[in-house]
């Protein structure tokens, strides 16, 4: 059964927006293929962290929290079909968007790696997120001529850090690259606004395609 047929047989898509779809898809595809129980836990975490949950998604979350069954209730899809849906979404980010928009979504939703070194857990951006941050930094550099290129890298990393272990403060930026920490704070605000706008453009461009593929639909919000 292909993905569109599965979505059709199960009435509606599970996602109500491109943002939700991309958010969950990157979390799922960052992990190795999982069986029912581990995938169930990962889906619960992904749904709990998603914004604007619909009534259908809330019902799905409640079922995921219930007793385990032979299938994950991802609109009736099996774990392998869930992963196929998510892979389709991630592939769309890579193939349906201009580079700058692709980088924005990869930097926002990409995976943070966890490394164990001598018994100590270390958090770091995945290679894909690092490449995306570097691409965005090069794109933004002409708009911030008074900031060193690597400082812009770090500011974008600060914006997209989803764990305190990969953050950097404005005072640390000033110590490393010179200048006043408030200059970095002001630049950060402008940078954040530019990248947020870019993310919204990317999601708006992506959503019609995801609707065509049956992974995004309209819901009544919970």
N, C-alpha and C positions, 0 to 999 in steps of 0.2 A: 504494500500500500504506500503510495507517495504521500508527501506531507499535506498537499492541498486536499486530497481525498480524505485523509484522516480528519482534517479540520472541518470539512464539509459534513462528514458523518457525525461529528460531535457538535453540530449546530454552529457554534461561534468560536472565534479565536479566544485564547486565554488572556491576551494582553490588550489593554485599552489604549496604549500609545506606543510610539516608537521608543520613547525614553525607557518605559518599563521593559519592553522587549530587549533592548540592548543591554540594560542593566543586568537582567537575569541571565541573558545569553552568555555574557562574558564571565559571570561567576560559574556557570555550569561548564563551559568549554575550557576553563582554566584548570579543571580537575581531570584526573584520569577517569575513564569510563567506570561508572559506579553501578552496583546492583540496587535493588529496590530500597532497602533501609538507609544506606548512606546517601543515596540520591534524595530520598525523602527529607532527610535532615538539611541537606544543602538547599533544596527548594524552599523549605520553611524559612531559613535564614535570608534567602534572596527575596522572598515575598515580604517578610517582616521589614526589610530595609527599603522596599520600594515605596514611592509616594503615590497618592491618589488611588488607593485601592478601591476597586469596584465591588459591588455586591457579589458578583460571580467569583471574583478573586478571593474575597473574604470567605465565601463558602468553600472554595478549594483549599484555602489555608486551614480552615477548621477540619476538613476531612484529612488533610495531610497530618494534622496533629493527633488524629484518632488511631484506632488499631491498625497495624500493618496489614496490607492485603497483597495479593499476587501481582497487582499492577499499581503504578503511581497514577493518581487521577489528574494527569495533565491533559484535561479535556479528553480522557480516555486513551491517551498514548502510553506506550510502554517506555521504560527507561531509555532504550535505544532510540525510540522515536522522539523522545524529549531531547536527547542529545542532537539528533538530526535537525530538529526545529531550531535549536540554538546555534548549530553550526551554520545553518542557512542565514541566520541573522548576522552573525559575525562576518560571514563571507560577503554579505551585502554591504557592510561597512567598508570592507576592503575594495570592493569592485564598483560600487554605485556612487561613490562620492569623490569630489576633488581631493587632492592630497591634504590640503590644510584642514578640511572638514573631517576627513578620516583620522588625521592626527588628533584633532580635538576630542573625538569620541574614544579613541584608543587611550589617550592620556587620562580622560575622565573615568572610564569604566574598566580599563585594563587591570591585570592581575598584579598584586604585590607578592613577591616571592618571600618565603620564609626559609632561612638557612640556619642550620645548627652548626656552630663553630665552638669546639671545646665545651660543649654542653650549654652554650649560651645562644638563645634564639636571636637571629638578626633579620631585620625586615629590609627589603630592597625592592625597587621597581623591577618588573620583568624587562627583558630585553626589548620587547615590543613597545612598552611604555617609555623606556629610555629613548628609543628612536623617535617616537612621537613627540616627546618633549623637546628633543634636539631640533626636529623639523619645525615645530612651533616657534622655538627660540630664534632660529634663523629667519623665519618669516616676520617676526615681531621686531627684530633688531633695528631696522631703519626707523622705527617709531620711537625708539628709546636710545638715541645716540649718546647720551651721557652715562649709560650703564654698560659695563663690560659684558661681553657675550656670555661668559660663564655665570655671571650674576643673574642674567635673565634666565638661563637654564635652571638655576637654583630657585628663582622666584616662581617659575612655572611648576617646578617640583613641589614647592611649598603649597601651591594652589591645589594640586591634585593628590597630595599625600593623603592616604586614607588610614594612616597609622602614625602615632606620635614618633615612632622610631625612625621615620624617614622625613620628618619635618626639619626646617631650619628657621631660626628667628631672624627678625630684621637686624637685631644687634649683631648676630653672628655674620650676617651679610656685610654689615659695615666694617667689622673687624677683618674680614677676609678680603674685601674689595675696596675699602676706603670709603670716605664720605660719612654722612650722618644717617643714622638708622631711620629717621623720619623721611628722608628722601626715598628710601626703599619702600617705606610704607605707602607713600603717595603713588609711587610708580606701580606698586602692587595693585592698588585700587583700580588704576587705569587698565592694567594688564588683565585683571580679573574680568572687568567689564567687556573688553574686547573678546576674550575667549568664551565668555558666556554667550555673547551674541553669535559667535561662530558655532558653538554647540547647538544653539537653537536653529540656526540655518541648516546645519547638517541633519538634525532630526526631522525638520520640516521636509527636507528633500528626500529623506529615506522613507518616511511614513507611507506615501502612496504605494511604493513598491512592496512594503511589508503587508499592506492591506490586500494588494493583488495576490500575494502568496498565502493569504489566509492566517497569518500569525498575529495580526492586529485587527481589532474590531471595536464596535461601539457598545458601551455598557452604561447601565444606570449605576452611579457611584454609591458606595456604601456610606 
